[in-house]
């Protein structure tokens, strides 16, 4: 049976170490933290010796691993042996080594196999052997609809409280990157003063005030602040950011505005569309102001222009990608700037 990283933590708290564990998956933060939890539990149970094997390709000497299994610890009879497999594929020789270990685990030795990838193709006799004698833990990517819950649990684990809009603010900023989210939450734990975090406080604490980021840039365009748009674009360009790194967020916000404009044009329910687009209350005013400046056909034109920025940034069309991006956002911010577009 496969366990989630969260379930592993519960198992470790209620049972002694098992002889073998496999922790793998494409979500590096979860793999890292699950492995750290296992190492901490091992130390609690008196494991003071740890040996690491980095399996770095076909040239790896698999004979050294069973030799280590058979040897007594230098300073301790309790040992943790880690096999690090970046591809989570030990090959036939490595699989045989793991199967043999699981068939007759040496007393006082725990085997931890770590992998950086995972799919159904990775399953085999060696994973079945680990499952029989220990636990298989797979850290699958957190899906977009699961990220809000993950962030909320992470905040609570650090003793932080945040309202729904603050959580959504953080979710949008990290864009599914759990490592980035964890770093921001650790920072919040240091900077927070125990009060409930709202969206404004979250934004001020998470964003580096000295850096013009793409989130504030798009907000300035939607809010009708052309001077601020130009200043932020200049700041981002000076910092060496790449247009392509920013464009994804710009396109996403233009798509949202376009969808809202279509609903608005046919007299539909904007409140429902705001909910469908996951736009929290504090940001709805930005979009309403933007919708007053431009009708639905113009938002479609903005998306076409964003496509041109993408082609320029990739070298598939002539022009200065930064300049075209700035003109696009100025047009979003100010109707008179629409004439700047090609």
C-alpha positions in Angstrom: 0.0 0.0 0.0 1.3 3.5 -0.9 1.3 6.2 1.7 1.2 9.9 1.3 4.0 12.0 3.0 1.4 13.2 5.5 0.4 9.6 6.3 4.0 8.6 6.7 4.4 11.3 9.4 1.4 9.7 11.3 2.9 6.2 10.9 6.3 7.3 12.2 4.7 8.8 15.3 2.9 5.5 16.3 5.2 2.7 15.3 8.9 1.7 15.4 11.1 2.0 12.4 10.5 -0.6 9.7 13.4 -2.2 7.8 12.9 -0.4 4.5 11.3 2.7 3.1 10.9 4.1 -0.4 10.2 7.9 -0.7 9.9 9.2 -4.2 8.0 11.5 -6.4 8.1 14.7 -8.5 7.3 17.0 -5.6 10.8 17.7 -4.2 9.7 19.6 -1.1 7.5 16.7 0.0 10.2 14.1 -0.7 12.7 16.2 1.3 10.4 16.7 4.3 9.3 13.1 4.4 12.9 11.9 4.4 13.8 14.4 7.1 10.9 13.1 9.2 12.2 9.6 8.8 15.7 10.7 9.8 14.4 12.5 12.8 12.5 9.4 13.9 15.6 7.3 13.4 17.6 9.6 15.7 14.9 9.4 18.3 15.2 5.6 18.2 19.0 5.7 18.7 20.2 5.6 15.1 23.4 7.6 15.1 25.2 6.2 12.1 24.1 7.1 8.5 25.6 6.0 5.2 24.7 7.5 1.9 25.0 6.0 -1.6 24.5 8.3 -4.6 23.5 6.1 -7.5 24.8 8.3 -10.3 24.6 6.0 -13.4 25.6 2.7 -14.9 29.1 3.0 -13.4 27.8 2.7 -9.8 29.3 -0.2 -7.8 26.2 -2.0 -6.5 28.5 -4.6 -4.7 29.4 -1.9 -2.2 25.8 -1.8 -1.0 25.3 -5.4 0.2 28.8 -5.2 1.7 27.6 -2.3 3.8 24.5 -4.2 4.8 26.7 -7.1 6.1 29.2 -4.9 7.9 28.6 -3.8 11.5 28.4 -0.1 12.3 31.6 1.6 13.3 30.1 3.4 16.3 26.6 2.0 16.6 24.6 -1.1 16.0 21.7 1.0 14.7 22.2 2.3 11.1 20.3 4.2 8.4 21.5 3.5 4.9 20.3 5.8 2.1 20.2 4.9 -1.5 19.6 8.0 -3.6 18.2 7.2 -7.1 17.5 10.5 -9.0 15.5 8.5 -11.6 14.0 6.0 -9.1 15.2 3.2 -11.4 17.8 1.0 -9.8 18.1 -1.3 -12.8 18.2 -5.1 -12.5 21.4 -5.2 -10.4 20.1 -2.6 -8.0 16.6 -4.1 -7.8 18.2 -7.5 -6.9 20.2 -5.8 -4.1 17.0 -4.2 -2.7 15.0 -7.4 -2.9 17.7 -9.4 -1.2 17.8 -6.8 1.6 14.1 -6.9 2.1 14.0 -10.7 2.2 16.4 -10.8 5.2 17.0 -7.3 6.7 20.1 -7.1 8.8 19.3 -6.4 12.5 19.4 -2.7 13.4 19.6 -1.5 9.8 17.0 0.6 8.1 17.2 1.1 4.3 15.9 4.4 2.8 15.5 4.6 -1.0 15.0 8.1 -2.3 13.8 8.9 -5.8 13.2 12.1 -7.7 10.7 10.8 -10.2 7.7 8.5 -10.2 5.1 6.9 -12.4 3.4 3.5 -12.8 6.4 2.4 -14.9 8.6 2.5 -11.7 6.7 -0.2 -10.0 8.3 -3.6 -9.9 9.4 -6.5 -7.7 11.8 -4.3 -5.8 9.0 -1.8 -4.8 6.8 -4.7 -3.9 9.5 -6.0 -1.6 9.8 -2.7 0.1 6.1 -2.5 0.5 6.0 -5.9 2.2 8.7 -5.1 4.7 8.2 -1.4 5.1 6.5 1.5 3.5 6.3 3.1 0.0 5.7 6.8 0.1 4.9 8.7 -3.1 4.9 12.5 -3.2 2.6 13.3 -6.2 2.4 17.0 -7.4 -0.2 19.1 -5.5 -3.0 19.8 -8.0 -4.0 23.4 -8.6 -7.4 22.9 -6.7 -5.5 21.3 -3.8 -3.0 24.1 -3.4 -5.2 26.4 -1.3 -5.7 23.6 1.3 -2.0 22.8 1.3 -1.1 26.5 2.0 -3.8 26.7 4.7 -2.4 23.6 6.5 1.1 24.9 6.1 0.2 28.2 7.6 -1.5 26.6 10.6 1.5 24.3 11.2 3.6 27.4 11.6 1.1 29.0 14.0 -0.1 31.5 11.4 -3.7 32.6 10.8 -4.8 34.0 7.4 -8.2 34.8 5.9 -9.4 33.4 2.6 -8.2 36.3 0.5 -4.8 36.3 2.1 -4.4 32.6 1.3 -5.5 33.2 -2.3 -3.0 36.0 -2.6 -0.1 33.7 -1.5 -1.4 30.9 -3.8 -1.3 33.1 -6.8 2.1 34.4 -6.0 3.8 31.0 -5.7 2.1 29.6 -8.9 2.2 26.0 -7.7 5.8 26.1 -6.5 5.7 24.4 -3.1 9.3 25.3 -2.3 8.6 28.9 -2.9 5.4 28.7 -0.8 7.3 27.0 2.1 9.9 29.8 2.0 7.3 32.5 2.0 5.5 30.9 4.9 8.7 30.5 6.9 9.3 34.2 6.3 5.7 35.0 7.4 6.3 33.1 10.6 9.3 35.4 11.4 7.6 38.6 10.4 4.0 38.0 11.5 3.0 39.4 14.9 0.3 36.9 15.7 -2.6 38.8 14.2 -4.9 37.5 11.4 -3.3 38.1 8.0 -5.5 39.7 5.4 -4.8 40.1 1.7 -3.2 43.5 2.1 -0.9 42.4 4.9 0.0 39.2 3.0 1.0 41.2 -0.1 3.1 43.6 1.9 4.9 40.8 3.7 5.3 38.4 0.8 6.3 40.8 -1.9 9.7 42.5 -1.7 8.8 46.1 -1.6 12.1 47.0 -3.3 11.2 44.8 -6.3 8.7 45.6 -9.0 7.0 42.3 -9.5 4.7 41.1 -12.2 1.7 40.9 -9.9 1.8 44.6 -9.0 2.5 45.4 -12.7 -0.7 43.7 -13.9 -2.6 45.3 -11.0 -1.4 48.7 -12.0 -2.5 48.2 -15.6 -6.0 47.0 -14.6 -6.3 49.8 -12.2 -5.6 52.5 -14.8 -2.2 53.7 -13.7 -0.1 54.1 -16.8 2.8 56.0 -15.1 3.2 53.2 -12.6 3.1 50.7 -15.4 6.0 52.4 -17.2 8.0 52.7 -13.9 7.5 49.1 -13.1 8.4 47.8 -16.5 11.6 49.8 -16.4 12.4 48.4 -12.9 11.8 44.8 -14.0 13.9 45.3 -17.2 16.7 46.8 -15.1 16.7 43.8 -12.8 17.3 41.5 -15.7 14.0 39.7 -15.7 13.0 37.9 -18.9 9.8 38.9 -20.7 8.8 35.3 -21.1 9.0 34.8 -17.3 6.4 37.6 -16.9 4.2 36.9 -19.8 2.4 33.9 -18.4 0.8 36.0 -15.6 0.0 38.8 -18.0 -1.8 36.5 -20.4 -3.7 34.8 -17.5 -5.0 38.2 -16.3 -6.0 39.3 -19.8 -7.9 36.0 -20.3 -9.7 36.6 -17.1 -10.6 40.1 -18.1 -11.7 38.9 -21.5 -14.0 36.3 -20.0 -15.5 38.9 -17.7 -16.0 41.4 -20.6 -17.9 38.8 -22.6 -20.2 38.1 -19.6 -20.6 41.9 -19.1 -21.4 42.5 -22.8 -24.3 40.0 -22.7 -25.7 41.3 -19.4 -24.6 38.2 -17.5 -23.9 37.7 -13.8 -20.5 39.2 -13.1 -20.5 38.0 -9.5 -20.8 34.4 -10.7 -18.0 34.9 -13.2 -15.7 36.5 -10.6 -16.3 33.3 -8.6 -15.6 31.1 -11.6 -12.4 33.0 -12.3 -11.3 32.7 -8.6 -11.0 36.5 -8.3 -11.3 37.4 -4.6 -13.3 40.3 -3.4 -10.5 42.7 -2.9 -9.4 42.5 -6.5 -12.8 42.8 -8.2 -12.7 46.5 -8.2 -9.6 46.4 -10.4 -11.4 44.4 -13.0 -14.6 46.5 -12.9 -12.6 49.6 -13.6 -10.8 47.9 -16.4 -14.1 46.7 -17.9 -15.3 50.3 -18.0 -12.4 51.3 -20.1 -12.5 48.5 -22.7 -15.3 46.5 -24.3 -15.0 42.7 -25.0 -13.5 43.0 -28.6 -10.6 45.1 -27.3 -9.7 42.5 -24.6 -9.5 39.9 -27.4 -7.2 42.3 -29.3 -5.0 42.6 -26.2 -4.6 38.8 -26.1 -3.6 38.8 -29.8 -1.0 41.5 -29.0 0.3 39.3 -26.1 0.8 36.6 -28.6 3.0 39.0 -30.6 5.0 39.8 -27.5 5.6 36.0 -27.0 6.8 35.6 -30.6 9.2 38.6 -30.3 10.6 37.3 -27.0 11.2 33.9 -28.7 12.9 35.5 -31.7 10.1 34.6 -34.0 9.1 38.1 -34.9 11.0 41.4 -35.1 10.8 44.0 -32.4 11.7 44.9 -28.8 9.7 42.5 -26.6 10.0 44.8 -23.5 8.8 47.8 -25.5 5.8 46.0 -27.0 4.9 44.5 -23.6 5.0 48.0 -22.1 2.8 49.4 -24.8 0.3 46.6 -24.3 0.0 47.2 -20.6 -0.2 51.0 -21.1 -3.1 50.3 -23.5 -4.8 48.3 -20.8 -4.3 51.1 -18.3 -5.2 54.0 -20.6 -7.6 54.1 -23.5 -5.6 56.8 -25.3 -2.6 54.5 -25.4 -4.4 51.9 -27.5 -3.1 53.8 -30.6 0.4 52.6 -29.5 -0.4 49.1 -30.5 0.5 47.8 -33.9 
